[in-house]
Amino acid sequence: MKSRPALRFICRMLILEKVMGVLARRKDTWLYAGLFCWISIGFTIGRDDYWAAYFQSLLALTLWSPVLAVTWVREGSGEGRFARRNRRVWLGCFLGYLPLLLGGSAALLNPEQLIWPVVFTGGLCIAVLECILVVEGQYMGRLREVKWIRRLSLEKAVLISIIGLALVLGAMAVSSLDNPLYHSGKQLLIGFEIHLLKIAAHLPTFISYSLQLLVMYLAGYFFFYVNSRWLVPVILKERGILYYILCSAALIGVFYPLWGQLLASLPFSKVLGGVFSANPFVTENAFGAMLILVISLPVLLAIQWAKQNSLITALQHEKSVAELDLLKQQLNPHFFFNTLNNLYALSLQRSEQTPESILQLSELMRYVIYKAREPFVRVEDEVKYLKDYIQLQKIRLRRSLDLQFEQEIADGTILIAPLLLIVFVENAFKHGVENAESDAFLSISLKADQRAVRFVCENSYEPVPDAQTGIGLTNLRKRLALLYPGKHRLTTAAKNGVFTASLEIDLL
């Protein structure tokens, strides 16, 4: 009986994990669902029957359910909104259904009815949100690659923001001068007005107001900057939360009276009606400084976490690249060792095919040394490499070989990692064909399209007692795990004198 609560808890956690996984894959659908809820909330404001109005609004927004359906299916496909499969559906929904229903709801607008204002508002909000998502998906990635944006730190962004805010408020303050709605004899209220001609006529006043406003905001920026550069990355990281609280209190105690005195002495403070107390030691000033530290702390912690996560990701990538380079360095000597053994056997036989074999080897070496250094090669180049290697092996073999090489390649320019397939063919010759007591066979099948590459290699197989496993397959498994994690399937089997190796790689 005691196990039932634990079992129910586990089931709930599994369900929650499943739901969170679905939401993580369908972020845009989640955004639209949240948008519908906010629109419904907006139409409940000022109403006594708020729950009834809320659910009526949600019911009216079901007219936009095709947007949810299209977004859900598109995100489930794992492709972009403008991919070939999704482009027509997107155009039909957002350039067909959306304008049509939006225009119809605009024609039927009636303040006494709830449904059509909700539908019209929902259509406008959907259009705005989709435009934001399209711009974010198409252009924000490119924008992040701009050098000056990549160099823009949080401190610089905040500083630029407060400079802009000071200029805007300075313009609004000058525009509010001599306006009875905002300006009395003793106090100036900053109204939401900007008059360019008035600003030009009072340009010195505009500059003075903007500079004084900038000083006001720099007081808060000072505490934010110290928190960002010293308290969080040094004190909190190295000494812990208690030392951080004590150092923050010391910072506020030392500097808040000085900043309070400076702000109280600004002429613009008196114009606004004395927003800062003449006594710089009032607790409101200390509370303001403390509030800036408290509000900025989660943001700074999130940025620190993101930096550390990016560093870990970069280190993992560098480690993967280093491992791949090491595996290639192990693979190339392994290949040359086998091939030089082949040439040595030919030279002992004084075969007339030795010059041709050397030329064939030079082609193979050129591919390994130059092409294999690239992260990906065309599948047709990899096939040519396989054929050259097989031809070199056939020249030196003393017995007949039943060879079949079937290939179905939809596009020869499909890219795959180099030197993956050769491992199977090398093993087929070394452990199968060369050890066969009777006629040997080798059957190779390669199918490649835009979605996947499928390679199957079957060869005659004679089990050798106490045979050691070569490094070829071991390195291949490691390379596949690094290059195609979770997107490959490698199987090997030996049965009835036939060794079968199969590799399938998902390219999408």
C-alpha positions as a printed Julia matrix, in Angstrom:
508×3 Matrix{Float64}:
   0.0     0.0     0.0
   2.87    2.36    0.78
   4.22    1.94   -2.74
   1.09    3.38   -4.4
   1.83    7.07   -3.57
   5.39    6.65   -4.81
   4.1     4.98   -7.98
   1.6     7.79   -8.56
   4.35   10.36   -8.02
   6.61    8.62  -10.55
   3.79    8.46  -13.09
   3.07   12.15  -12.64
   6.72   13.03  -13.08
   6.92   10.93  -16.24
   3.81   12.62  -17.63
   5.21   16.05  -16.71
   8.52   15.2   -18.38
   6.66   14.07  -21.5
   4.62   17.29  -21.59
   7.72   19.43  -21.1
   9.44   17.57  -23.92
   6.51   18.27  -26.25
   6.5    21.96  -25.28
  10.26   22.18  -25.82
   9.84   20.92  -29.38
   6.85   23.17  -30.1
   7.85   26.56  -28.75
   5.94   28.61  -31.35
   2.71   26.73  -30.62
   3.21   27.49  -26.92
   3.66   31.19  -27.77
   0.38   31.28  -29.7
  -1.44   29.51  -26.86
  -0.1    32.09  -24.42
  -1.12   34.89  -26.78
  -4.7    33.59  -26.89
  -4.8    33.53  -23.09
  -3.53   37.11  -22.81
  -6.08   38.35  -25.34
  -8.83   36.66  -23.34
  -7.49   38.19  -20.14
  -7.55   41.61  -21.76
 -11.26   41.31  -22.54
 -12.11   40.41  -18.92
 -10.79   43.7   -17.52
 -13.59   45.84  -16.07
 -16.2    43.09  -16.26
 -18.04   41.52  -13.34
 -18.55   38.19  -15.15
 -14.82   37.79  -15.65
 -14.67   33.98  -15.91
 -17.59   33.92  -18.33
 -15.96   36.66  -20.43
 -12.62   34.82  -20.3
 -14.0    31.54  -21.6
 -16.19   33.32  -24.17
 -13.06   35.04  -25.49
 -11.18   31.73  -25.66
 -14.13   30.2   -27.49
 -14.15   33.06  -29.99
 -10.42   32.59  -30.57
 -11.01   29.0   -31.67
 -11.7    30.54  -35.08
  -7.92   30.95  -35.2
  -7.32   27.27  -34.35
  -5.95   26.6   -37.9
  -2.98   28.78  -36.92
  -2.31   26.5   -33.96
  -2.76   23.4   -36.12
  -0.4    24.63  -38.85
   2.24   25.64  -36.29
   1.9    22.34  -34.41
   2.33   20.21  -37.54
   5.17   22.36  -38.85
   7.16   22.13  -35.62
   6.51   18.39  -35.47
   8.07   17.97  -38.92
  11.34   19.51  -37.68
  11.58   21.72  -40.78
  11.35   25.5   -41.16
   8.17   27.37  -41.96
   9.43   28.05  -45.49
  10.63   24.53  -46.26
   9.13   22.91  -49.33
   6.59   20.89  -47.37
   5.5    23.78  -45.17
   5.66   26.78  -47.52
   2.28   26.26  -49.19
   0.5    25.58  -45.91
   2.08   28.68  -44.34
   1.09   30.86  -47.3
  -2.45   29.5   -47.26
  -2.83   30.11  -43.51
  -1.13   33.46  -42.98
  -1.64   35.06  -46.39
  -5.01   33.47  -47.15
  -7.06   32.46  -44.11
  -5.67   35.15  -41.77
  -6.45   38.21  -43.98
  -9.82   36.73  -45.0
 -11.05   36.17  -41.45
  -9.48   39.43  -40.26
 -11.36   41.39  -42.9
 -14.6    39.57  -42.14
 -14.32   40.24  -38.41
 -13.54   43.91  -39.08
 -16.73   44.21  -41.13
 -18.78   42.64  -38.33
 -17.29   44.65  -35.46
 -19.95   45.52  -32.9
 -19.07   46.89  -29.42
 -22.14   45.2   -27.99
 -20.93   41.76  -29.06
 -17.82   40.14  -27.63
 -16.97   37.61  -30.32
 -15.97   39.82  -33.25
 -13.79   42.31  -31.32
 -11.97   39.32  -29.82
 -11.52   37.7   -33.23
 -10.32   40.95  -34.81
  -7.86   41.64  -31.97
  -6.65   38.05  -32.11
  -5.99   38.32  -35.84
  -3.95   41.49  -35.44
  -1.93   39.99  -32.58
  -1.32   36.78  -34.54
  -0.07   38.77  -37.53
   2.3    40.78  -35.32
   3.62   37.7   -33.5
   4.18   35.78  -36.72
   6.07   38.73  -38.21
   8.26   38.81  -35.1
   8.93   35.05  -35.34
   9.73   35.27  -39.07
  12.16   38.14  -38.54
  13.75   36.34  -35.59
  14.13   33.12  -37.55
  15.36   34.66  -40.8
  17.46   37.62  -39.74
  18.34   37.56  -36.03
  20.89   34.79  -36.56
  22.64   36.89  -39.21
  22.39   39.97  -37.02
  24.18   38.19  -34.2
  27.12   37.57  -36.53
  27.72   41.31  -37.04
  31.01   42.12  -35.34
  29.96   45.2   -33.39
  26.85   43.42  -32.09
  28.91   40.41  -30.99
  31.23   42.76  -29.11
  28.32   44.54  -27.44
  28.41   43.51  -23.79
  25.53   43.87  -21.34
  27.16   46.88  -19.68
  27.53   48.68  -23.02
  23.96   47.83  -24.02
  22.6    49.21  -20.73
  24.73   52.35  -21.08
  23.49   52.94  -24.63
  19.93   52.41  -23.44
  20.14   54.95  -20.64
  21.76   57.51  -22.95
  18.86   57.06  -25.37
  16.34   57.23  -22.54
  17.93   60.44  -21.23
  17.7    62.04  -24.68
  14.06   61.0   -25.12
  13.03   62.24  -21.67
  15.0    65.46  -22.22
  13.09   66.02  -25.46
   9.77   65.29  -23.73
  10.64   67.64  -20.84
  11.46   70.51  -23.2
   8.3    69.81  -25.21
   6.27   70.06  -21.96
   7.6    73.52  -21.06
   5.0    76.31  -20.91
   2.21   73.77  -21.36
  -0.41   74.34  -18.64
  -1.17   70.6   -18.58
   2.34   69.79  -17.42
   4.12   72.98  -16.39
   3.1    75.03  -13.38
   5.07   77.7   -11.66
   6.69   75.29   -9.2
   6.84   71.94  -10.97
   7.33   70.45  -14.42
   5.69   67.16  -15.32
   7.19   65.29  -18.25
   4.38   64.67  -20.71
   4.27   62.17  -23.56
   4.91   64.82  -26.19
   7.81   65.59  -28.53
   7.82   68.83  -30.55
  10.91   69.12  -32.74
  10.48   72.86  -33.36
  10.21   73.56  -29.65
  13.3    71.43  -28.98
  15.24   73.35  -31.64
  14.16   76.68  -30.11
  15.31   75.54  -26.62
  18.34   73.54  -27.7
  20.61   74.55  -24.75
  17.81   73.64  -22.34
  17.37   70.3   -24.09
  21.1    69.53  -23.77
  21.11   70.59  -20.11
  18.06   68.51  -19.24
  19.4    65.46  -21.11
  22.79   65.64  -19.41
  21.23   65.97  -15.95
  18.88   63.08  -16.64
  21.89   61.07  -17.79
  23.63   61.79  -14.49
  20.53   60.58  -12.64
  20.56   57.3   -14.52
  24.34   56.96  -14.18
  23.84   56.83  -10.42
  21.92   53.59  -10.83
  24.28   52.42  -13.58
  27.2    52.78  -11.17
  25.77   50.21   -8.77
  24.81   47.93  -11.67
  28.3    48.14  -13.16
  30.06   47.33   -9.87
  27.64   44.44   -9.37
  28.34   43.15  -12.87
  32.13   43.55  -12.85
  33.09   42.81   -9.25
  30.4    41.66   -6.86
  28.95   38.79   -8.93
  31.95   37.45  -10.91
  34.5    37.88   -8.11
  32.89   38.1    -4.68
  29.87   35.85   -5.19
  31.76   33.33   -7.3
  34.83   33.04   -5.1
  33.59   33.86   -1.58
  29.92   32.9    -1.56
  26.55   34.5    -0.86
  27.32   35.78    2.67
  30.39   37.71    1.53
  28.39   39.02   -1.44
  25.68   40.42    0.86
  28.25   42.03    3.17
  30.2    43.6     0.27
  26.97   44.86   -1.29
  25.97   46.49    1.99
  29.43   48.09    2.23
  29.15   49.4    -1.34
  25.76   50.99   -0.66
  26.88   52.45    2.65
  29.96   54.11    1.15
  28.48   55.52   -2.05
  24.75   56.14   -1.66
  25.12   59.38    0.38
  27.57   60.75   -2.19
  25.29   60.0    -5.11
  22.3    61.3    -3.14
  24.05   64.62   -2.54
  24.99   64.92   -6.21
  21.45   64.19   -7.43
  19.88   66.6    -4.91
  22.18   69.38   -6.13
  21.1    69.04   -9.77
  19.04   72.04  -10.98
  16.73   69.71  -12.88
  15.75   68.02   -9.6
  14.3    71.33   -8.42
  12.51   71.82  -11.78
  10.8    68.48  -11.27
   9.66   69.59   -7.82
  12.52   68.25   -5.73
  12.31   64.56   -6.54
  15.5    64.02   -4.53
  15.6    64.93   -0.87
  18.01   67.62    0.27
  19.16   65.15    2.92
  21.34   62.59    1.08
  21.17   60.12    3.99
  17.47   59.29    3.63
  16.73   55.58    3.47
  14.96   55.91    0.11
  18.33   56.48   -1.58
  19.83   53.39    0.04
  16.74   51.36   -0.85
  17.03   52.46   -4.5
  20.66   51.33   -4.68
  19.79   48.02   -3.0
  16.88   47.5    -5.43
  19.22   47.9    -8.41
  21.55   45.22   -7.04
  18.69   42.84   -6.29
  17.02   43.27   -9.69
  20.27   42.93  -11.66
  21.5    39.87   -9.74
  19.33   37.22  -11.52
  20.15   38.74  -14.91
  23.87   38.69  -14.19
  23.69   35.13  -12.87
  21.87   34.03  -16.02
  24.53   35.69  -18.18
  27.31   34.06  -16.16
  25.62   30.68  -16.57
  25.23   31.24  -20.33
  28.92   32.15  -20.66
  29.99   29.06  -18.74
  27.65   26.89  -20.79
  29.05   28.35  -24.04
  32.58   27.72  -22.79
  31.75   24.12  -21.92
  30.14   23.62  -25.35
  33.2    25.1   -27.08
  35.54   22.86  -25.07
  33.45   19.8   -25.89
  33.57   20.74  -29.59
  37.34   21.2   -29.46
  37.65   17.84  -27.71
  35.54   16.17  -30.4
  37.63   17.73  -33.17
  40.84   16.62  -31.45
  39.48   13.06  -31.08
  38.49   12.98  -34.74
  41.94   14.16  -35.8
  43.52   11.49  -33.61
  41.29    8.79  -35.07
  42.16    9.88  -38.61
  45.85    9.8   -37.73
  45.36    6.24  -36.5
  43.35    5.31  -39.58
  45.77    6.57  -42.23
  48.83    4.57  -41.06
  46.55    1.53  -40.74
  45.5     1.93  -44.36
  49.01    2.57  -45.67
  50.35   -0.42  -43.76
  47.87   -2.74  -45.48
  48.45   -1.22  -48.93
  52.25   -1.32  -48.69
  51.96   -4.99  -47.78
  50.01   -5.45  -51.01
  52.74   -3.74  -53.06
  55.39   -5.78  -51.33
  53.59   -8.98  -52.33
  53.38   -7.79  -55.94
  57.06   -6.88  -56.06
  58.01  -10.36  -54.84
  55.96  -11.84  -57.66
  57.68   -9.48  -60.15
  54.24   -8.79  -61.47
  53.8    -6.63  -64.56
  50.97   -4.97  -62.72
  53.32   -3.41  -60.15
  53.61   -0.02  -61.96
  49.83    0.13  -62.34
  49.43   -0.71  -58.67
  51.84    2.06  -57.67
  49.84    4.53  -59.75
  46.66    3.24  -58.17
  48.21    3.69  -54.75
  49.19    7.28  -55.56
  45.52    8.04  -56.33
  44.49    6.49  -53.05
  47.14    8.4   -51.13
  46.11   11.67  -52.78
  42.55   11.09  -51.62
  43.58   10.17  -48.08
  46.07   13.03  -47.66
  44.04   15.84  -49.26
  40.35   14.9   -49.5
  40.17   13.12  -46.16
  41.31   16.28  -44.37
  38.0    17.89  -45.25
  35.12   17.34  -42.82
  32.82   16.07  -45.6
  33.27   14.77  -49.13
  30.92   13.99  -51.99
  29.57   10.47  -51.96
  30.7     9.98  -55.58
  34.31   10.7   -54.53
  34.01    8.15  -51.73
  32.67    5.58  -54.23
  35.58    6.2   -56.6
  37.96    5.71  -53.7
  36.31    2.37  -52.89
  36.56    1.21  -56.5
  40.24    2.18  -56.72
  40.98    0.25  -53.55
  39.07   -2.81  -54.77
  40.91   -2.68  -58.08
  44.25   -2.58  -56.28
  43.26   -5.59  -54.19
  42.06   -7.57  -57.21
  45.41   -7.06  -58.94
  47.34   -8.79  -56.17
  44.85  -11.57  -55.35
  45.86  -15.06  -56.48
  42.35  -16.5   -56.44
  39.21  -15.56  -58.27
  36.85  -13.2   -56.55
  33.11  -13.03  -57.06
  32.63   -9.28  -56.74
  29.33   -7.4   -56.88
  29.07   -3.66  -56.33
  25.54   -2.27  -56.55
  24.9     1.43  -56.11
  21.81    3.6   -56.19
  22.85    7.21  -55.71
  20.18    9.85  -56.2
  22.7    12.71  -56.16
  26.47   12.29  -56.31
  27.01   15.61  -54.51
  25.51   14.31  -51.25
  28.05   14.96  -48.49
  29.28   12.36  -46.01
  32.29   12.11  -43.72
  35.33   10.64  -45.52
  36.87    7.21  -44.97
  33.86    5.65  -43.32
  32.95    3.0   -45.87
  36.48    1.87  -46.67
  36.79    0.25  -43.24
  34.25   -2.43  -44.16
  35.95   -3.19  -47.47
  39.4    -3.36  -45.84
  38.13   -5.79  -43.22
  36.37   -7.84  -45.91
  39.66   -8.38  -47.76
  41.89   -8.77  -44.72
  39.72  -11.05  -42.57
  37.51  -12.66  -45.2
  38.65  -12.8   -48.81
  42.34  -13.39  -48.12
  41.65  -16.15  -45.59
  39.1   -18.0   -47.72
  40.1   -21.59  -48.51
  37.89  -21.73  -51.59
  36.56  -19.14  -54.01
  35.73  -15.94  -52.16
  32.94  -13.5   -52.73
  32.37   -9.86  -51.85
  29.0    -8.14  -52.23
  28.66   -4.39  -51.68
  25.46   -2.38  -51.79
  25.32    1.41  -51.48
  22.14    3.49  -51.55
  22.21    7.24  -50.98
  19.64   10.0   -51.18
  19.06   13.34  -49.49
  17.7    11.65  -46.36
  20.08    8.75  -45.65
  23.06    6.67  -46.75
  22.75    2.87  -46.5
  25.83    0.67  -46.96
  25.89   -3.13  -46.73
  29.02   -5.25  -47.14
  28.87   -9.09  -47.26
  31.89  -11.3   -47.74
  33.01  -14.89  -47.32
  34.32  -15.49  -43.84
  36.61  -18.08  -42.33
  36.81  -17.82  -38.5
  40.42  -17.64  -37.3
  41.11  -18.9   -33.73
  42.48  -16.28  -31.31
  42.12  -13.55  -33.94
  42.52  -10.03  -32.58
  40.07   -7.32  -33.48
  41.67   -4.63  -35.66
  41.54   -0.93  -34.94
  39.45   -0.21  -38.04
  35.99   -1.01  -36.7
  36.84    0.34  -33.25
  37.88    3.7   -34.68
  34.88    3.68  -36.99
  32.46    3.34  -34.09
  34.15    6.23  -32.28
  34.07    8.45  -35.36
  30.39    7.71  -35.97
  29.58    8.55  -32.35
  31.29   11.93  -32.77
  30.11   12.77  -36.29
  26.57   11.36  -36.29
  25.46   11.04  -32.65
  22.08    9.33  -32.5
  21.82    9.39  -36.3
  23.58    6.18  -37.31
  23.08    2.43  -36.97
  26.03    0.04  -37.32
  25.54   -3.72  -37.12
  27.86   -6.65  -37.81
  27.1   -10.36  -37.87
  28.85  -13.59  -38.86
  26.69  -16.58  -39.81
  27.18  -19.66  -41.98
  30.52  -18.48  -43.32
  29.22  -15.02  -44.28
  30.2   -11.82  -42.51
  27.71   -8.97  -42.91
  28.33   -5.35  -41.95
  25.58   -2.76  -42.31
  25.75    1.0   -41.77
  22.88    3.47  -42.07
  23.4     7.22  -41.58
  20.57    9.74  -41.34
  21.52   12.96  -43.13
  18.56   15.11  -42.02
